[in-house]
Amino acid sequence: MLEELREPPEVIEEKAAVLAGMLREASRVLVFTGAGISTSAGIADYRGPRGVWTLQAKGQADQIRSADMISAMPTPTHMAIAELHRQNFVHHVVSQNVDGLHRKSGVPKDSLSELHGNANIEYCSVCRREYLRDFSVQGSSTRGNYNARAHETGRRCLAAGCGGLLHDTIINFGENLPVEEVSKAFANAQEADLVIVFGSSLTVSPASELPRSTKARGGKLAIVNLQRTKQDSAADLRAHCSVDDFMRALMAKLDLEIPPFRLSRAAAVWRGDGGVAYCAALDPADGAPATFFRRCAFHTDGKEVALVDGDMDEVILSAPGAGEQGHAVRVRAEFYGHYGEPAVEFELPAGEMLRRFNLGIRPLMDDAWAIQAESGGKIPSPDDILPGKGGAATSRTSTVAKPSGPANAIDTGGWFAVQPVADCPHTGSDVNCTDELHVDLKAPCATCQNVGENMLCLHCHQVHCGRHVSQHMLAHHDQTGHAIVSGFVDLSFWCYKCDEYIEPANPRIAPFYAAMHMAKFGVPPPGSSMASGGQVQELLGSGAAASGAADAGRAGPSATTNAGDSEWFAVQPVADCRHTGSDVHSAEQLHVDLNTPCTTCQHVGENMLCLSCHQVQCGRHVSQHMLAHHDQTGHAIVCGFVDLSFWCYRCDEYIDPRNPKLAPFYAGLHTAKFGAPPPFVQGAAAAGPSP
């Protein structure tokens, strides 16, 4: 749990006045929001006193209380941000929340980046059309076949000639962000001269890098949050209070009112061939069909002709015989009622073919909808639904054009997936070393027996699976409080309590890194004397059970620092090899999909890309089909999907990704894996934003 701080009201008033001045002076403003802006809507945050992660860490998950997102209403902060956008004080909003409250408040979707998705939106993985629903798309299939791991909702795209599977847009922990959405957010951050953070602790990467991106270009940063953040020291203004209290003070300083929440809907009724009447709910933002109606009753000549229940798969409801020429059509539409909204009635006069309706109601204030009708226009169709930015099911796919500038214009000095800290408060208590550490990278998870993508607890030395499998290491942390773990795949070290990666050169962690490096690569880390001689034993392929690994897995060398520790790398790559000129072929566009299966055995995960023919084959920890591919074709240079390393089979060497021939591949793979391109000085527009 992060400590909550509250400054006196008079201090908040002063800071609100300062921020009002900053808003008036800024030419382009980006607002960045986190879970803290939705707590007053009843939606739990993560790190607050009653936050989801706080209660889970205390073993009190049964006490988590959170309102249903689908029925939650925008808070005063949401409505104020929407008004600031309408008044041209705010130009773009970036949110880490999936509750969809920014769109409900009236922020246009073109001015909004929902980095972690929207619980009300599903999209087609083929044509990318986004379907807006008035229900949570996760687990709401009429056929009961929601696939959580693949994000498939069980519904299909209705656009002509498509029929692709629909997926939710939610980005779960451990999944990569949609490249286009992240790119749009970073592009707006780079154009901004002021970023205002509301209700975020700025700990989740890469989203947390957005404010830094603006600051790096000379912009200003304001943070309003109850808890401290890791960027407080960089902020030009820092306020500790509830975001709603601050926003009320800020809007008063700007002489603006916070508007009440108004639920907006749209609809159309029209006649078709053969006397069929149609009714469709529409997205008020763009007029495309959406799913808002639970049921529609069609009437003509005062008689009910049909009562049509809304199918979650459909966006247009029809009633044969209700649309005969010369007769008025009346439709009584019932909503899902999440906000207590009443039914609404539409009328299509006898002489008209189509009529559109715009609706509005203030929940808990109005008894009836305000309706505006307009005759004529285009007949709605599923083809009107616009493509979106995708979600987790396609977030690992990126299209990257070859850099157009000279190779030496690429700045790769800051290419890291994460920025680890040198130490944390828990290495002293949660890292236990004994005489010898036996490392078996194929040890199964002690809970589910999974092999691969597991982690080692540095306190009790148990092995459990990570976030991409069943998250049993997280459960182990919740049960025991053991904080620091290491991943078998990338040899990274993570503290659950600090939410931080830790440098492997840390004196307490160094022995574990040395042993794991030895087990993974067969040699100790370069520059380390800790892993020499008999101090480290590798048990690759020993088949030791997880319980055995826990008993035998005791850390060995004493935790003393060495001069060479700062230079520890998993491998020491060469700058170039003589085969990059002949064995690296870049197409005009490189399509990178980290979920592509092995061409030979269809395995997904721990695969490699051939940089000559661009085939995908599995690596040495699976069936070594890439090695077989090299033996058959002579293609020498490959890249691993797990660690983004480049290897030459002929030279038996790793190659630095900054090599001019490899840089385009690394840029594409980095974007697909982490949701953002590596920092480029020039030529990065096709891959994404430069910081």
C-alpha positions as CSV (number, residue, x, y, z in Angstrom):
1,M,0.0,0.0,0.0
2,L,1.2,3.5,-0.8
3,E,0.7,6.1,1.9
4,E,-2.0,8.7,1.2
5,L,-1.2,12.3,1.8
6,R,-3.7,15.2,2.0
7,E,-2.6,18.8,1.9
8,P,-4.7,21.6,3.6
9,P,-7.6,23.1,1.6
10,E,-5.9,26.5,1.4
11,V,-2.8,24.9,-0.1
12,I,-4.9,23.1,-2.7
13,E,-6.6,26.4,-3.6
14,E,-3.2,28.0,-4.2
15,K,-2.0,25.2,-6.3
16,A,-5.2,25.1,-8.3
17,A,-4.6,28.8,-9.1
18,V,-1.1,28.0,-10.3
19,L,-2.3,25.2,-12.5
20,A,-5.0,27.4,-14.0
21,G,-2.3,29.9,-15.0
22,M,-0.2,27.1,-16.5
23,L,-3.3,26.0,-18.5
24,R,-3.9,29.5,-19.8
25,E,-0.3,29.8,-20.9
26,A,0.1,26.3,-22.5
27,S,-0.4,25.8,-26.2
28,R,-1.1,22.1,-26.1
29,V,-2.1,20.1,-23.1
30,L,-2.2,16.4,-22.5
31,V,-4.1,14.9,-19.5
32,F,-2.9,11.5,-18.2
33,T,-5.3,9.6,-15.9
34,G,-5.1,6.5,-13.7
35,A,-7.4,4.5,-11.4
36,G,-7.6,7.3,-8.9
37,I,-10.0,9.4,-11.0
38,S,-12.6,6.6,-10.9
39,T,-12.7,5.7,-7.1
40,S,-15.5,8.2,-6.5
41,A,-17.5,6.3,-9.0
42,G,-17.1,3.3,-6.8
43,I,-14.4,1.5,-8.9
44,A,-11.6,0.3,-6.7
45,D,-8.0,1.5,-7.4
46,Y,-4.9,-0.7,-7.0
47,R,-2.5,0.8,-4.5
48,G,-4.9,2.8,-2.1
49,P,-5.8,1.6,1.4
50,R,-8.7,-0.4,0.0
51,G,-7.1,-1.0,-3.4
52,V,-7.2,-4.3,-5.2
53,W,-3.4,-5.0,-4.8
54,T,-3.3,-3.7,-1.3
55,L,-6.0,-6.1,-0.1
56,Q,-4.6,-9.0,-2.1
57,A,-1.2,-8.5,-0.5
58,K,-2.9,-8.6,3.0
59,G,-4.7,-11.8,2.1
60,Q,-8.0,-9.9,2.2
61,A,-9.1,-10.3,-1.4
62,D,-12.6,-11.3,-0.3
63,Q,-12.9,-7.7,1.1
64,I,-12.4,-6.0,-2.3
65,R,-15.4,-3.8,-3.1
66,S,-15.8,-2.3,-6.5
67,A,-18.8,-1.0,-8.5
68,D,-19.8,-2.7,-11.7
69,M,-17.9,-0.7,-14.4
70,I,-20.8,-1.0,-16.8
71,S,-23.1,1.0,-14.6
72,A,-20.6,3.4,-13.2
73,M,-21.1,7.0,-14.0
74,P,-18.4,9.6,-14.8
75,T,-17.0,11.4,-11.8
76,P,-16.7,15.2,-11.4
77,T,-13.1,14.8,-12.7
78,H,-14.2,13.0,-15.8
79,M,-16.8,15.6,-16.6
80,A,-14.4,18.5,-15.9
81,I,-11.8,17.0,-18.3
82,A,-14.5,16.7,-21.0
83,E,-15.5,20.3,-20.4
84,L,-11.8,21.4,-20.5
85,H,-11.5,19.6,-23.8
86,R,-14.6,21.4,-25.2
87,Q,-13.2,24.7,-24.0
88,N,-9.9,23.9,-25.8
89,F,-7.8,23.9,-22.6
90,V,-7.1,20.1,-23.0
91,H,-6.2,18.6,-26.4
92,H,-5.7,14.9,-25.7
93,V,-6.4,12.5,-22.9
94,V,-4.4,9.3,-22.2
95,S,-6.0,6.8,-19.8
96,Q,-4.8,3.6,-18.2
97,N,-8.4,2.7,-17.1
98,V,-10.7,0.2,-18.8
99,D,-14.0,1.6,-17.4
100,G,-14.8,3.7,-20.5
101,L,-15.8,6.6,-18.4
102,H,-13.9,9.2,-20.5
103,R,-15.9,8.2,-23.5
104,K,-19.2,8.3,-21.5
105,S,-18.3,11.8,-20.3
106,G,-18.0,13.1,-23.8
107,V,-14.3,13.1,-24.7
108,P,-14.2,12.3,-28.4
109,K,-12.5,9.1,-29.2
110,D,-10.1,10.8,-31.6
111,S,-8.8,12.8,-28.7
112,L,-8.5,9.8,-26.4
113,S,-6.0,7.0,-26.0
114,E,-7.3,4.1,-23.8
115,L,-4.0,2.3,-23.4
116,H,-5.4,-0.7,-21.5
117,G,-8.6,-1.1,-23.5
118,N,-12.3,-0.5,-22.9
119,A,-14.6,-3.0,-21.2
120,N,-17.5,-1.9,-23.6
121,I,-15.6,-2.4,-26.8
122,E,-14.8,-5.5,-28.9
123,Y,-13.0,-5.5,-32.2
124,C,-12.6,-7.8,-35.2
125,S,-9.1,-9.3,-35.5
126,V,-9.5,-9.3,-39.3
127,C,-10.9,-5.9,-40.3
128,R,-10.3,-4.2,-36.9
129,R,-13.8,-2.8,-36.7
130,E,-14.8,-1.8,-33.2
131,Y,-18.2,-2.7,-31.8
132,L,-19.5,-0.5,-29.0
133,R,-21.7,-2.5,-26.5
134,D,-23.8,-1.5,-23.5
135,F,-22.5,-4.6,-21.6
136,S,-19.1,-5.9,-20.6
137,V,-17.8,-7.8,-23.6
138,Q,-15.7,-10.1,-21.5
139,G,-17.5,-13.3,-20.7
140,S,-20.8,-12.1,-22.2
141,S,-21.1,-14.4,-25.2
142,T,-24.6,-15.7,-26.0
143,R,-23.0,-19.0,-26.8
144,G,-21.0,-19.2,-23.6
145,N,-17.7,-19.7,-25.4
146,Y,-15.6,-16.7,-24.2
147,N,-11.9,-17.6,-24.5
148,A,-10.2,-15.4,-21.8
149,R,-6.6,-16.3,-22.8
150,A,-7.2,-15.6,-26.5
151,H,-9.6,-12.6,-25.7
152,E,-12.2,-14.1,-28.0
153,T,-15.7,-13.1,-27.1
154,G,-17.5,-15.8,-29.1
155,R,-19.1,-13.3,-31.5
156,R,-18.2,-12.5,-35.1
157,C,-17.9,-9.5,-37.2
158,L,-21.0,-8.5,-39.2
159,A,-19.3,-6.5,-41.9
160,A,-19.9,-7.8,-45.4
161,G,-17.5,-10.5,-46.4
162,C,-15.6,-10.5,-43.1
163,G,-17.0,-12.7,-40.3
164,G,-13.8,-12.5,-38.3
165,L,-13.7,-13.4,-34.6
166,L,-14.3,-10.5,-32.2
167,H,-12.0,-9.9,-29.3
168,D,-12.2,-7.8,-26.2
169,T,-9.8,-4.8,-26.1
170,I,-8.6,-5.4,-22.5
171,I,-4.9,-5.5,-21.9
172,N,-4.2,-7.8,-19.0
173,F,-1.0,-7.7,-16.9
174,G,1.9,-9.1,-18.9
175,E,0.4,-8.4,-22.2
176,N,1.7,-5.8,-24.7
177,L,-0.1,-2.6,-25.5
178,P,-1.6,-1.9,-28.9
179,V,1.1,-0.3,-30.9
180,E,-1.1,2.3,-32.7
181,E,-2.7,3.4,-29.4
182,V,0.7,3.8,-27.7
183,S,2.1,5.6,-30.7
184,K,-0.8,8.0,-30.7
185,A,-0.3,8.7,-27.0
186,F,3.5,9.3,-27.3
187,A,3.0,11.5,-30.4
188,N,0.6,13.7,-28.4
189,A,3.0,13.7,-25.4
190,Q,5.8,15.0,-27.6
191,E,3.6,17.8,-29.0
192,A,2.4,18.8,-25.6
193,D,4.0,21.6,-23.5
194,L,2.1,20.7,-20.4
195,V,1.1,17.2,-19.1
196,I,-1.3,17.0,-16.1
197,V,-1.5,13.6,-14.3
198,F,-4.6,12.8,-12.4
199,G,-4.9,9.8,-10.1
200,S,-2.0,7.7,-11.2
201,S,1.1,6.5,-9.3
202,L,3.0,6.4,-12.6
203,T,4.4,2.9,-12.1
204,V,3.2,1.0,-15.1
205,S,5.5,1.1,-18.1
206,P,5.5,2.1,-20.9
207,A,2.6,4.4,-20.1
208,S,4.5,6.0,-17.2
209,E,7.1,7.3,-19.7
210,L,4.7,9.7,-21.3
211,P,5.2,12.5,-18.8
212,R,9.0,12.1,-19.0
213,S,8.7,12.3,-22.8
214,T,7.1,15.8,-22.5
215,K,9.6,16.9,-19.8
216,A,12.5,15.8,-21.9
217,R,11.4,18.2,-24.6
218,G,11.2,21.2,-22.2
219,G,7.5,20.8,-21.3
220,K,6.0,21.1,-17.8
221,L,4.5,18.5,-15.6
222,A,1.7,18.7,-13.0
223,I,0.8,15.7,-10.8
224,V,-2.4,15.5,-8.7
225,N,-2.5,12.3,-6.7
226,L,-3.1,11.2,-3.1
227,Q,0.0,9.1,-3.1
228,R,3.6,9.9,-4.0
229,T,4.8,9.0,-7.5
230,K,8.3,8.2,-8.9
231,Q,8.1,11.4,-10.9
232,D,7.3,13.8,-8.1
233,S,10.8,15.3,-8.2
234,A,10.4,16.2,-11.9
235,A,7.0,17.8,-11.4
236,D,6.6,21.6,-11.8
237,L,3.5,21.3,-9.6
238,R,2.6,18.5,-7.1
239,A,-0.7,18.4,-5.2
240,H,-1.7,15.7,-2.6
241,C,-5.5,15.5,-2.5
242,S,-8.5,13.8,-4.0
243,V,-8.7,14.5,-7.7
244,D,-12.3,15.6,-7.4
245,D,-11.5,18.2,-4.8
246,F,-8.6,19.6,-6.8
247,M,-10.7,19.6,-10.0
248,R,-13.5,21.6,-8.4
249,A,-11.0,24.2,-7.2
250,L,-9.3,24.3,-10.7
251,M,-12.6,24.8,-12.6
252,A,-13.5,27.6,-10.2
253,K,-10.2,29.3,-10.9
254,L,-10.9,29.0,-14.7
255,D,-14.5,30.4,-14.2
256,L,-15.9,27.1,-15.6
257,E,-18.7,24.9,-14.3
258,I,-18.5,21.1,-14.1
259,P,-21.4,19.9,-16.2
260,P,-23.6,17.0,-15.0
261,F,-23.3,13.7,-16.6
262,R,-25.6,13.4,-19.6
263,L,-26.0,9.9,-21.1
264,S,-26.0,10.2,-24.9
265,R,-27.5,7.7,-27.3
266,A,-28.6,7.7,-31.0
267,A,-30.9,5.5,-33.1
268,A,-32.4,5.1,-36.6
269,V,-35.7,3.5,-37.8
270,W,-36.2,2.8,-41.5
271,R,-38.1,0.7,-44.0
272,G,-36.6,-2.0,-46.2
273,D,-37.8,-4.1,-49.1
274,G,-40.7,-6.4,-48.6
275,G,-42.3,-4.4,-45.8
276,V,-39.6,-5.1,-43.3
277,A,-39.0,-2.4,-40.6
278,Y,-35.6,-1.9,-39.0
279,C,-34.3,-0.3,-35.9
280,A,-30.7,0.2,-34.8
281,A,-29.0,1.9,-31.9
282,L,-26.1,4.1,-33.1
283,D,-22.9,5.4,-31.6
284,P,-23.6,9.1,-31.0
285,A,-19.9,9.8,-31.8
286,D,-19.9,8.6,-35.4
287,G,-23.4,7.2,-36.2
288,A,-22.2,3.6,-36.6
289,P,-24.5,0.8,-35.3
290,A,-23.9,-0.1,-31.7
291,T,-25.6,-2.5,-29.2
292,F,-27.7,-0.4,-26.7
293,F,-31.2,-2.0,-27.1
294,R,-32.2,-5.0,-25.1
295,R,-35.6,-5.3,-26.8
296,C,-37.7,-3.5,-29.4
297,A,-41.4,-3.6,-29.9
298,F,-42.6,-2.7,-33.4
299,H,-46.1,-1.3,-33.9
300,T,-48.1,-0.2,-37.0
301,D,-51.7,0.9,-37.1
302,G,-51.7,0.9,-33.3
303,K,-51.0,-2.9,-33.2
304,E,-47.8,-4.6,-32.0
305,V,-46.4,-6.5,-35.0
306,A,-43.3,-7.9,-33.4
307,L,-41.4,-8.0,-30.2
308,V,-37.7,-8.5,-31.0
309,D,-35.2,-9.3,-28.3
310,G,-31.8,-7.8,-28.9
311,D,-29.1,-10.5,-29.6
312,M,-25.7,-9.7,-28.3
313,D,-24.4,-10.7,-31.7
314,E,-26.6,-8.2,-33.7
315,V,-26.5,-4.5,-34.1
316,I,-29.7,-4.1,-36.3
317,L,-33.1,-5.4,-35.2
318,S,-35.8,-6.2,-37.9
319,A,-39.5,-6.9,-38.0
320,P,-41.1,-8.3,-41.2
321,G,-44.5,-6.8,-42.0
322,A,-44.0,-3.8,-39.7
323,G,-42.7,-1.5,-42.4
324,E,-45.4,-1.5,-45.1
325,Q,-45.6,1.7,-47.2
326,G,-48.3,4.1,-46.3
327,H,-48.3,3.1,-42.6
328,A,-46.4,4.8,-39.7
329,V,-43.9,2.7,-37.8
330,R,-43.6,3.0,-34.1
331,V,-40.8,1.4,-32.1
332,R,-40.6,1.1,-28.3
333,A,-37.0,0.4,-27.4
334,E,-35.8,-0.8,-24.0
335,F,-32.3,-0.3,-22.9
336,Y,-30.1,-2.5,-20.7
337,G,-31.0,-0.2,-17.8
338,H,-27.6,0.2,-16.2
339,Y,-28.4,3.8,-15.3
340,G,-32.1,3.4,-14.6
341,E,-32.8,5.0,-18.0
342,P,-36.4,4.5,-19.2
343,A,-37.6,3.1,-22.5
344,V,-37.9,5.4,-25.5
345,E,-40.4,5.5,-28.4
346,F,-39.6,6.4,-32.0
347,E,-42.0,7.1,-34.8
348,L,-41.3,6.9,-38.6
349,P,-44.2,8.7,-40.3
350,A,-46.1,7.0,-43.2
351,G,-44.4,9.1,-45.9
352,E,-40.8,8.7,-44.7
353,M,-38.3,6.0,-45.4
354,L,-35.7,6.7,-42.7
355,R,-35.5,8.8,-39.6
356,R,-32.6,9.3,-37.2
357,F,-32.8,10.3,-33.5
358,N,-30.4,11.8,-31.0
359,L,-31.2,11.1,-27.4
360,G,-30.0,12.5,-24.1
361,I,-30.9,12.0,-20.4
362,R,-29.3,13.0,-17.1
363,P,-29.5,9.8,-15.0
364,L,-31.1,10.3,-11.5
365,M,-32.3,13.8,-12.6
366,D,-34.5,13.4,-15.7
367,D,-37.6,11.2,-16.0
368,A,-37.7,11.0,-19.9
369,W,-35.3,11.3,-22.8
370,A,-34.8,14.5,-24.7
371,I,-35.2,13.5,-28.4
372,Q,-34.2,15.3,-31.6
373,A,-35.4,13.7,-34.9
374,E,-34.1,14.2,-38.4
375,S,-35.5,12.7,-41.6
376,G,-33.4,11.1,-44.3
377,G,-29.8,10.1,-44.5
378,K,-27.8,6.9,-45.2
379,I,-29.2,3.6,-44.1
380,P,-27.1,2.3,-41.2
381,S,-25.0,-0.8,-41.9
382,P,-22.4,-2.8,-40.0
383,D,-20.0,-1.7,-42.7
384,D,-20.2,1.8,-41.1
385,I,-18.4,0.6,-38.1
386,L,-14.9,2.1,-38.2
387,P,-11.7,0.2,-37.6
388,G,-10.0,0.8,-34.2
389,K,-6.7,0.2,-32.6
390,G,-7.0,-3.4,-31.6
391,G,-6.2,-5.0,-28.3
392,A,-4.1,-7.8,-26.7
393,A,-5.0,-10.4,-29.3
394,T,-3.1,-8.3,-31.9
395,S,-0.9,-6.1,-29.7
396,R,2.2,-8.2,-30.4
397,T,2.0,-7.5,-34.1
398,S,3.7,-4.5,-35.6
399,T,4.4,-3.3,-39.2
400,V,7.7,-1.4,-39.4
401,A,9.0,0.3,-42.6
402,K,12.7,0.3,-43.3
403,P,14.3,3.4,-41.9
404,S,14.9,5.9,-44.7
405,G,17.8,7.8,-43.1
406,P,21.4,6.8,-42.8
407,A,22.1,3.9,-40.5
408,N,24.3,6.0,-38.2
409,A,21.3,8.3,-37.6
410,I,19.8,5.8,-35.2
411,D,20.4,6.5,-31.5
412,T,20.3,3.2,-29.6
413,G,22.0,4.4,-26.4
414,G,18.8,4.1,-24.4
415,W,17.3,0.8,-25.8
416,F,16.1,-1.0,-22.7
417,A,12.9,-2.9,-22.0
418,V,12.9,-1.6,-18.4
419,Q,15.1,0.6,-16.3
420,P,16.0,-1.4,-13.2
421,V,16.9,0.1,-9.9
422,A,20.2,-0.5,-8.2
423,D,18.6,-1.7,-5.0
424,C,15.3,-1.9,-3.1
425,P,14.5,-2.1,0.7
426,H,13.7,-5.8,0.5
427,T,16.9,-7.3,-0.8
428,G,18.3,-7.5,2.7
429,S,15.3,-9.4,4.1
430,D,13.9,-11.3,1.1
431,V,17.1,-12.7,-0.5
432,N,18.5,-15.8,1.2
433,C,21.8,-17.2,0.1
434,T,23.5,-20.4,1.3
435,D,26.5,-22.4,0.3
436,E,25.5,-23.6,-3.2
437,L,22.8,-22.7,-5.7
438,H,21.5,-25.5,-8.0
439,V,19.7,-24.0,-10.9
440,D,17.4,-26.1,-13.1
441,L,15.7,-23.9,-15.7
442,K,13.4,-26.7,-16.6
443,A,12.1,-27.2,-13.0
444,P,8.3,-27.3,-13.1
445,C,6.0,-24.9,-11.3
446,A,5.4,-26.3,-7.8
447,T,1.7,-25.7,-8.1
448,C,0.7,-26.6,-11.7
449,Q,3.8,-28.4,-12.9
450,N,4.2,-26.1,-15.9
451,V,7.6,-26.1,-17.5
452,G,8.9,-22.9,-19.1
453,E,8.3,-19.2,-18.2
454,N,8.7,-20.0,-14.5
455,M,10.3,-18.0,-11.8
456,L,12.4,-18.6,-8.7
457,C,11.6,-17.1,-5.3
458,L,14.8,-15.7,-3.9
459,H,13.6,-16.2,-0.3
460,C,12.5,-19.8,-0.1
461,H,13.9,-20.9,-3.6
462,Q,10.5,-22.4,-4.7
463,V,9.7,-22.4,-8.4
464,H,6.3,-21.1,-9.7
465,C,5.0,-20.1,-13.0
466,G,4.9,-16.4,-14.1
467,R,2.3,-14.0,-15.3
468,H,2.1,-15.5,-18.8
469,V,1.0,-18.9,-17.5
470,S,-1.2,-19.1,-14.3
471,Q,0.5,-16.4,-12.1
472,H,1.3,-18.9,-9.3
473,M,4.4,-16.9,-8.3
474,L,2.1,-13.9,-7.7
475,A,-0.1,-16.2,-5.6
476,H,3.0,-17.4,-3.7
477,H,3.9,-13.8,-3.0
478,D,0.4,-13.1,-1.8
479,Q,0.5,-16.1,0.6
480,T,4.0,-15.7,2.0
481,G,5.0,-12.1,1.5
482,H,8.2,-13.2,-0.2
483,A,8.9,-10.2,-2.5
484,I,11.8,-10.8,-4.8
485,V,11.8,-13.3,-7.7
486,S,13.8,-14.0,-10.8
487,G,12.5,-15.0,-14.2
488,F,14.0,-18.0,-16.0
489,V,13.3,-16.6,-19.5
490,D,15.0,-13.2,-19.3
491,L,17.0,-13.5,-16.1
492,S,15.3,-10.4,-14.7
493,F,14.8,-9.7,-11.0
494,W,11.5,-8.3,-9.7
495,C,10.3,-7.0,-6.4
496,Y,6.5,-7.4,-5.9
497,K,6.5,-4.9,-3.0
498,C,8.3,-2.2,-4.8
499,D,6.9,-2.9,-8.3
500,E,10.5,-2.6,-9.6
501,Y,13.1,-4.5,-11.6
502,I,16.4,-4.7,-9.8
503,E,19.9,-4.7,-11.3
504,P,21.5,-8.1,-11.4
505,A,24.8,-6.6,-10.3
506,N,23.2,-5.9,-6.9
507,P,25.5,-7.6,-4.4
508,R,22.7,-9.7,-2.9
509,I,21.3,-10.7,-6.2
510,A,24.6,-11.2,-8.1
511,P,25.1,-14.9,-6.9
512,F,21.7,-15.9,-8.3
513,Y,22.3,-14.1,-11.6
514,A,25.7,-15.8,-11.9
515,A,24.2,-19.3,-11.3
516,M,21.2,-18.7,-13.6
517,H,23.4,-17.2,-16.3
518,M,25.7,-20.3,-16.0
519,A,22.7,-22.6,-16.3
520,K,21.2,-20.8,-19.3
521,F,24.3,-20.0,-21.4
522,G,26.8,-22.5,-20.0
523,V,29.3,-19.7,-19.0
524,P,29.3,-17.2,-16.1
525,P,28.5,-13.6,-16.7
526,P,31.4,-11.7,-18.3
527,G,33.5,-9.8,-15.8
528,S,32.3,-11.8,-12.8
529,S,34.6,-13.8,-10.6
530,M,31.7,-15.1,-8.5
531,A,30.7,-17.8,-10.9
532,S,34.1,-19.4,-11.3
533,G,35.2,-22.9,-10.3
534,G,32.9,-25.1,-8.4
535,Q,30.9,-22.4,-6.7
536,V,28.0,-22.8,-9.2
537,Q,26.4,-26.0,-10.3
538,E,24.1,-26.2,-13.2
539,L,21.6,-28.9,-13.4
540,L,20.2,-28.3,-16.9
541,G,17.8,-31.0,-17.8
542,S,18.2,-32.8,-14.5
543,G,14.5,-33.1,-14.1
544,A,14.6,-32.1,-10.5
545,A,11.2,-31.6,-9.0
546,A,10.2,-28.2,-7.9
547,S,10.2,-29.3,-4.3
548,G,13.7,-30.7,-4.8
549,A,14.8,-27.4,-6.4
550,A,13.4,-25.6,-3.3
551,D,15.4,-27.9,-1.0
552,A,18.6,-28.0,-3.0
553,G,18.4,-24.5,-4.5
554,R,20.6,-22.5,-2.0
555,A,22.5,-19.6,-3.2
556,G,26.3,-20.0,-3.2
557,P,29.0,-17.4,-3.5
558,S,29.1,-14.8,-0.8
559,A,27.3,-11.6,-1.7
560,T,30.3,-9.4,-2.1
561,T,30.7,-7.0,-5.0
562,N,33.3,-7.2,-7.7
563,A,34.6,-4.5,-9.9
564,G,33.3,-6.2,-13.1
565,D,29.7,-6.5,-11.9
566,S,28.6,-3.2,-13.5
567,E,29.4,-4.7,-16.9
568,W,27.3,-7.9,-16.5
569,F,25.3,-8.8,-19.6
570,A,23.6,-12.0,-20.5
571,V,26.0,-12.1,-23.5
572,Q,28.7,-9.9,-24.9
573,P,27.6,-9.2,-28.4
574,V,30.0,-8.3,-31.2
575,A,29.5,-5.1,-33.2
576,D,29.3,-7.0,-36.5
577,C,30.1,-10.2,-38.2
578,R,31.0,-11.0,-41.8
579,H,27.5,-12.5,-42.6
580,T,25.3,-9.5,-41.9
581,G,25.9,-8.3,-45.4
582,S,24.7,-11.5,-47.1
583,D,22.3,-13.1,-44.6
584,V,20.1,-10.2,-43.5
585,H,17.3,-9.3,-46.0
586,S,15.0,-6.5,-45.0
587,A,11.7,-6.2,-46.9
588,E,10.2,-2.8,-47.6
589,Q,7.9,-3.6,-44.7
590,L,8.6,-6.1,-42.0
591,H,5.5,-7.7,-40.3
592,V,6.4,-8.8,-36.8
593,D,4.1,-11.2,-34.9
594,L,5.6,-12.6,-31.7
595,N,2.8,-15.2,-31.6
596,T,3.7,-16.7,-35.0
597,P,4.0,-20.5,-34.5
598,C,7.1,-22.5,-35.6
599,T,6.7,-23.4,-39.3
600,T,7.8,-27.0,-38.6
601,C,6.0,-28.0,-35.3
602,Q,3.5,-25.1,-34.8
603,H,4.9,-24.4,-31.3
604,V,4.2,-20.9,-30.0
605,G,6.7,-19.2,-27.7
606,E,10.5,-19.2,-27.5
607,N,10.6,-19.0,-31.4
608,M,13.1,-17.3,-33.6
609,L,13.0,-15.3,-36.8
610,C,15.4,-16.0,-39.7
611,L,16.7,-12.7,-41.0
612,S,17.3,-14.1,-44.5
613,C,14.0,-15.7,-45.4
614,H,11.9,-14.4,-42.5
615,Q,10.7,-17.9,-41.5
616,V,9.8,-18.5,-37.9
617,Q,11.2,-21.7,-36.3
618,C,11.4,-22.8,-32.6
619,G,14.6,-22.4,-30.6
620,R,17.0,-24.6,-28.7
621,H,14.7,-24.9,-25.6
622,V,11.9,-26.5,-27.8
623,S,12.8,-28.7,-30.8
624,Q,15.7,-26.7,-32.3
625,H,14.0,-26.4,-35.7
626,M,15.8,-23.1,-36.3
627,L,19.1,-24.9,-36.1
628,A,17.7,-27.5,-38.5
629,H,16.6,-24.7,-40.8
630,H,20.2,-23.3,-40.7
631,D,21.6,-26.7,-41.5
632,Q,19.3,-27.1,-44.5
633,T,19.6,-23.6,-45.9
634,G,22.8,-22.1,-44.6
635,H,20.9,-19.0,-43.4
636,A,23.1,-17.8,-40.6
637,I,21.5,-14.9,-38.6
638,V,18.4,-15.3,-36.5
639,C,16.6,-13.3,-33.8
640,G,15.0,-14.7,-30.6
641,F,11.5,-13.6,-29.7
642,V,12.1,-14.0,-26.0
643,D,15.1,-11.8,-25.4
644,L,15.4,-10.0,-28.7
645,S,18.9,-11.2,-29.2
646,F,20.6,-11.7,-32.6
647,W,22.7,-14.8,-33.2
648,C,25.0,-15.9,-36.0
649,Y,25.2,-19.7,-36.3
650,R,28.4,-19.5,-38.5
651,C,30.3,-17.3,-36.1
652,D,28.8,-18.6,-32.9
653,E,28.4,-15.0,-31.8
654,Y,25.7,-12.7,-30.6
655,I,25.5,-9.5,-32.6
656,D,24.7,-6.0,-31.2
657,P,21.2,-4.9,-32.2
658,R,22.7,-1.4,-33.0
659,N,24.3,-3.0,-36.1
660,P,22.9,-1.0,-39.1
661,K,21.6,-4.1,-40.8
662,L,19.9,-5.4,-37.6
663,A,18.4,-2.1,-36.3
664,P,15.2,-2.2,-38.4
665,F,14.5,-5.8,-37.2
666,Y,15.2,-4.8,-33.6
667,A,12.9,-1.7,-33.9
668,G,10.0,-3.9,-35.2
669,L,10.5,-6.6,-32.6
670,H,10.9,-4.1,-29.7
671,T,7.6,-2.4,-30.8
672,A,5.7,-5.6,-31.0
673,K,7.0,-6.9,-27.6
674,F,6.9,-3.7,-25.5
675,G,4.2,-1.7,-27.2
676,A,6.6,1.2,-28.0
677,P,9.6,1.5,-30.4
678,P,13.1,2.0,-29.1
679,P,14.2,5.6,-28.9
680,F,15.2,6.9,-32.4
681,V,16.7,10.3,-33.2
682,Q,15.6,10.0,-36.9
683,G,13.6,7.7,-39.1
684,A,11.3,6.4,-36.4
685,A,8.0,7.7,-37.7
686,A,7.1,4.3,-39.2
687,A,7.9,2.4,-36.1
688,G,6.4,4.8,-33.6
689,P,7.2,7.9,-31.7
690,S,10.6,8.9,-30.6
691,P,10.9,10.0,-27.0
